[in-house]
């Protein structure tokens, strides 16, 4: 029951996407990253729930492609 509720939860889905963003980009999201967070959410929904689609969307985003290296 809980897993089904989480699977249907918009908030849980967006939370997972934010955590993936933070992991792959190595920083917290900023207001300027809003489109970068919207795109993987749409990719997830369009793919029928593929986490791979989320990762591909994040790794091909401008936020990832033009990120600054950490010193």
C-alpha atoms as a printed R data frame, in Angstrom:
   type eleno elety resid chain resno      x      y       z
1  ATOM     1    CA   UNK     A     1  0.000  0.000   0.000
2  ATOM     2    CA   UNK     A     2  2.739  2.489   0.931
3  ATOM     3    CA   UNK     A     3  4.806  1.726  -2.157
4  ATOM     4    CA   UNK     A     4  1.753  2.264  -4.365
5  ATOM     5    CA   UNK     A     5  1.037  5.608  -2.715
6  ATOM     6    CA   UNK     A     6  4.644  6.710  -3.168
7  ATOM     7    CA   UNK     A     7  4.610  5.609  -6.808
8  ATOM     8    CA   UNK     A     8  1.600  7.849  -7.455
9  ATOM     9    CA   UNK     A     9  2.932 10.787  -5.421
10 ATOM    10    CA   UNK     A    10  4.001 13.870  -7.361
11 ATOM    11    CA   UNK     A    11  5.936 15.110  -4.339
12 ATOM    12    CA   UNK     A    12  7.884 11.850  -3.996
13 ATOM    13    CA   UNK     A    13  8.703 11.840  -7.726
14 ATOM    14    CA   UNK     A    14  9.957 15.424  -7.627
15 ATOM    15    CA   UNK     A    15 11.987 14.693  -4.500
16 ATOM    16    CA   UNK     A    16 13.758 11.786  -6.208
17 ATOM    17    CA   UNK     A    17 14.500 14.001  -9.209
18 ATOM    18    CA   UNK     A    18 15.935 16.726  -6.952
19 ATOM    19    CA   UNK     A    19 18.163 14.179  -5.213
20 ATOM    20    CA   UNK     A    20 19.371 12.850  -8.574
21 ATOM    21    CA   UNK     A    21 20.088 16.440  -9.663
22 ATOM    22    CA   UNK     A    22 22.130 17.079  -6.516
23 ATOM    23    CA   UNK     A    23 24.046 13.821  -6.934
24 ATOM    24    CA   UNK     A    24 24.952 14.239 -10.594
25 ATOM    25    CA   UNK     A    25 25.573 17.990 -10.544
26 ATOM    26    CA   UNK     A    26 27.255 18.011  -7.149
27 ATOM    27    CA   UNK     A    27 25.307 20.985  -5.839
28 ATOM    28    CA   UNK     A    28 21.885 22.099  -4.689
29 ATOM    29    CA   UNK     A    29 19.469 23.375  -7.274
30 ATOM    30    CA   UNK     A    30 18.998 27.110  -7.862
31 ATOM    31    CA   UNK     A    31 16.080 29.044  -9.278
32 ATOM    32    CA   UNK     A    32 17.861 29.161 -12.639
33 ATOM    33    CA   UNK     A    33 17.742 25.328 -12.702
34 ATOM    34    CA   UNK     A    34 13.949 25.194 -12.783
35 ATOM    35    CA   UNK     A    35 13.772 24.047 -16.424
36 ATOM    36    CA   UNK     A    36 16.456 21.450 -15.724
37 ATOM    37    CA   UNK     A    37 14.179 20.008 -13.029
38 ATOM    38    CA   UNK     A    38 11.022 20.215 -15.135
39 ATOM    39    CA   UNK     A    39 12.566 18.366 -18.094
40 ATOM    40    CA   UNK     A    40 13.455 15.143 -16.215
41 ATOM    41    CA   UNK     A    41 10.028 15.175 -14.569
42 ATOM    42    CA   UNK     A    42  8.419 15.303 -18.016
43 ATOM    43    CA   UNK     A    43 10.836 12.647 -19.301
44 ATOM    44    CA   UNK     A    44  9.846 10.376 -16.407
45 ATOM    45    CA   UNK     A    45  6.149 10.828 -17.111
46 ATOM    46    CA   UNK     A    46  6.517 10.502 -20.905
47 ATOM    47    CA   UNK     A    47  8.532  7.291 -20.555
48 ATOM    48    CA   UNK     A    48  5.991  5.645 -18.286
49 ATOM    49    CA   UNK     A    49  8.180  5.907 -15.203
50 ATOM    50    CA   UNK     A    50 11.716  5.287 -16.417
51 ATOM    51    CA   UNK     A    51 14.430  6.459 -14.027
52 ATOM    52    CA   UNK     A    52 16.847  6.060 -16.926
53 ATOM    53    CA   UNK     A    53 14.935  8.816 -18.756
54 ATOM    54    CA   UNK     A    54 15.446 11.057 -15.714
55 ATOM    55    CA   UNK     A    55 19.202 10.432 -15.732
56 ATOM    56    CA   UNK     A    56 19.512 10.994 -19.494
57 ATOM    57    CA   UNK     A    57 17.574 14.241 -19.189
58 ATOM    58    CA   UNK     A    58 19.805 15.462 -16.356
59 ATOM    59    CA   UNK     A    59 23.060 14.466 -18.040
60 ATOM    60    CA   UNK     A    60 22.129 16.171 -21.305
61 ATOM    61    CA   UNK     A    61 20.889 19.386 -19.670
62 ATOM    62    CA   UNK     A    62 22.663 22.719 -20.001
63 ATOM    63    CA   UNK     A    63 23.058 22.774 -16.210
64 ATOM    64    CA   UNK     A    64 25.141 19.601 -16.425
65 ATOM    65    CA   UNK     A    65 26.956 20.332 -19.688
66 ATOM    66    CA   UNK     A    66 28.108 23.784 -18.564
67 ATOM    67    CA   UNK     A    67 28.629 23.114 -14.859
68 ATOM    68    CA   UNK     A    68 31.708 24.506 -13.179
69 ATOM    69    CA   UNK     A    69 34.297 22.120 -11.825
70 ATOM    70    CA   UNK     A    70 34.696 22.059  -8.065
71 ATOM    71    CA   UNK     A    71 38.169 23.115  -6.929
